[in-house]
Amino acid sequence: MNLNEQLIIAVDFDGTIVEDAYPNIGKPMLFAFETLKMLQNKGHRLILWTYRHGSKLDDAVNFCKEHGITFYAVNSSYPEEDFSNNSSRKIHADLFIDDRNIGGFPGWGEIYQMVTNTKPQEQEKKKGFFRIFK
C-alpha cells in the first residue's frame, strides 16, 4: 500500500467504533475516535458501514458527529448514492474495518498501524496510562 494513497475505508459501528449494545449505543471503543480522526487527517475517506437504519442509524451518525467524526458517506459508496432494490447493497471501499472479521477486532492501535504501514512507537508511561498516539 502506498503511504501517500488516499483510501476509502468502510467502518462498522456496533462492536467496532462503540461496544456492541445494539439497539442502544455502547461506550466508545478505546482509541476509536482518535484513530478515525487521524485517518481523516491523512486524507482517507471514511464510510460508516453498518446494519443500522432509520432512527437507529441517525443515532449512530449523530453520536459520531458529537465525537468529531463526520463520514464521507453512510451505508453507500458515495454521498449522492441512493439505495434502491435494483442495485447491490454492497459498497465500494479499499478496506473494511469490522469486529466480525476472521480473527476478530484487533484494536484501533493495530488498525492504525496496518492502514498507515507504521511500526508501534515505544510506549511512554504518563500518569498511569500508556501513550500510543502522539
Contacts in CASP RR format, 6 or more apart in sequence:
PFRMAT RR
TARGET T0000
AUTHOR 0000-0000-0000
METHOD contacts of the structure
MODEL  1
MNLNEQLIIAVDFDGTIVEDAYPNIGKPMLFAFETLKMLQNKGHRLILWT
YRHGSKLDDAVNFCKEHGITFYAVNSSYPEEDFSNNSSRKIHADLFIDDR
NIGGFPGWGEIYQMVTNTKPQEQEKKKGFFRIFK
1 7 0 8 1.000
1 115 0 8 1.000
1 117 0 8 1.000
3 116 0 8 1.000
3 117 0 8 1.000
6 42 0 8 1.000
6 43 0 8 1.000
6 44 0 8 1.000
6 45 0 8 1.000
7 44 0 8 1.000
7 45 0 8 1.000
7 94 0 8 1.000
7 95 0 8 1.000
7 115 0 8 1.000
8 44 0 8 1.000
8 45 0 8 1.000
8 47 0 8 1.000
8 72 0 8 1.000
8 92 0 8 1.000
8 93 0 8 1.000
8 94 0 8 1.000
8 95 0 8 1.000
9 39 0 8 1.000
9 44 0 8 1.000
9 45 0 8 1.000
9 46 0 8 1.000
9 47 0 8 1.000
9 93 0 8 1.000
9 94 0 8 1.000
9 95 0 8 1.000
9 96 0 8 1.000
9 97 0 8 1.000
9 115 0 8 1.000
10 47 0 8 1.000
10 48 0 8 1.000
10 49 0 8 1.000
10 91 0 8 1.000
10 93 0 8 1.000
10 95 0 8 1.000
10 96 0 8 1.000
10 97 0 8 1.000
11 17 0 8 1.000
11 36 0 8 1.000
11 46 0 8 1.000
11 47 0 8 1.000
11 48 0 8 1.000
11 49 0 8 1.000
11 97 0 8 1.000
11 98 0 8 1.000
12 49 0 8 1.000
12 50 0 8 1.000
12 96 0 8 1.000
12 97 0 8 1.000
12 98 0 8 1.000
12 99 0 8 1.000
12 100 0 8 1.000
13 48 0 8 1.000
13 50 0 8 1.000
13 52 0 8 1.000
13 60 0 8 1.000
13 64 0 8 1.000
14 20 0 8 1.000
14 21 0 8 1.000
14 22 0 8 1.000
14 26 0 8 1.000
14 50 0 8 1.000
14 51 0 8 1.000
14 52 0 8 1.000
14 60 0 8 1.000
14 99 0 8 1.000
15 29 0 8 1.000
15 99 0 8 1.000
15 105 0 8 1.000
16 29 0 8 1.000
16 32 0 8 1.000
16 97 0 8 1.000
16 98 0 8 1.000
16 99 0 8 1.000
16 105 0 8 1.000
17 28 0 8 1.000
17 29 0 8 1.000
17 32 0 8 1.000
17 33 0 8 1.000
17 36 0 8 1.000
17 64 0 8 1.000
18 25 0 8 1.000
18 26 0 8 1.000
18 27 0 8 1.000
18 28 0 8 1.000
18 29 0 8 1.000
18 32 0 8 1.000
18 63 0 8 1.000
19 26 0 8 1.000
19 27 0 8 1.000
19 28 0 8 1.000
19 29 0 8 1.000
20 26 0 8 1.000
20 99 0 8 1.000
22 51 0 8 1.000
22 52 0 8 1.000
22 56 0 8 1.000
23 56 0 8 1.000
25 59 0 8 1.000
25 60 0 8 1.000
25 63 0 8 1.000
28 67 0 8 1.000
29 105 0 8 1.000
29 107 0 8 1.000
29 108 0 8 1.000
30 107 0 8 1.000
30 108 0 8 1.000
31 107 0 8 1.000
31 108 0 8 1.000
31 109 0 8 1.000
31 112 0 8 1.000
31 132 0 8 1.000
31 133 0 8 1.000
32 108 0 8 1.000
33 64 0 8 1.000
33 67 0 8 1.000
33 68 0 8 1.000
33 69 0 8 1.000
34 108 0 8 1.000
34 133 0 8 1.000
35 108 0 8 1.000
35 109 0 8 1.000
35 111 0 8 1.000
35 112 0 8 1.000
35 133 0 8 1.000
36 46 0 8 1.000
36 69 0 8 1.000
37 68 0 8 1.000
37 69 0 8 1.000
38 112 0 8 1.000
38 133 0 8 1.000
39 46 0 8 1.000
39 112 0 8 1.000
39 115 0 8 1.000
39 116 0 8 1.000
40 46 0 8 1.000
40 69 0 8 1.000
42 116 0 8 1.000
44 115 0 8 1.000
45 72 0 8 1.000
45 73 0 8 1.000
46 69 0 8 1.000
46 71 0 8 1.000
46 72 0 8 1.000
47 71 0 8 1.000
47 72 0 8 1.000
47 73 0 8 1.000
47 74 0 8 1.000
47 75 0 8 1.000
47 76 0 8 1.000
47 77 0 8 1.000
47 91 0 8 1.000
47 93 0 8 1.000
48 60 0 8 1.000
48 61 0 8 1.000
48 64 0 8 1.000
48 71 0 8 1.000
48 73 0 8 1.000
48 74 0 8 1.000
48 75 0 8 1.000
49 75 0 8 1.000
49 91 0 8 1.000
49 93 0 8 1.000
49 96 0 8 1.000
49 98 0 8 1.000
50 57 0 8 1.000
50 60 0 8 1.000
50 75 0 8 1.000
52 59 0 8 1.000
52 60 0 8 1.000
53 75 0 8 1.000
57 74 0 8 1.000
57 75 0 8 1.000
61 71 0 8 1.000
61 74 0 8 1.000
64 70 0 8 1.000
64 71 0 8 1.000
72 78 0 8 1.000
72 79 0 8 1.000
73 79 0 8 1.000
73 81 0 8 1.000
73 91 0 8 1.000
75 83 0 8 1.000
75 91 0 8 1.000
76 82 0 8 1.000
76 83 0 8 1.000
76 91 0 8 1.000
77 91 0 8 1.000
77 92 0 8 1.000
77 93 0 8 1.000
83 89 0 8 1.000
95 115 0 8 1.000
97 111 0 8 1.000
98 105 0 8 1.000
99 105 0 8 1.000
106 114 0 8 1.000
109 132 0 8 1.000
109 133 0 8 1.000
112 118 0 8 1.000
112 133 0 8 1.000
113 119 0 8 1.000
113 120 0 8 1.000
120 132 0 8 1.000
121 132 0 8 1.000
121 134 0 8 1.000
123 130 0 8 1.000
123 131 0 8 1.000
123 132 0 8 1.000
124 130 0 8 1.000
124 131 0 8 1.000
END
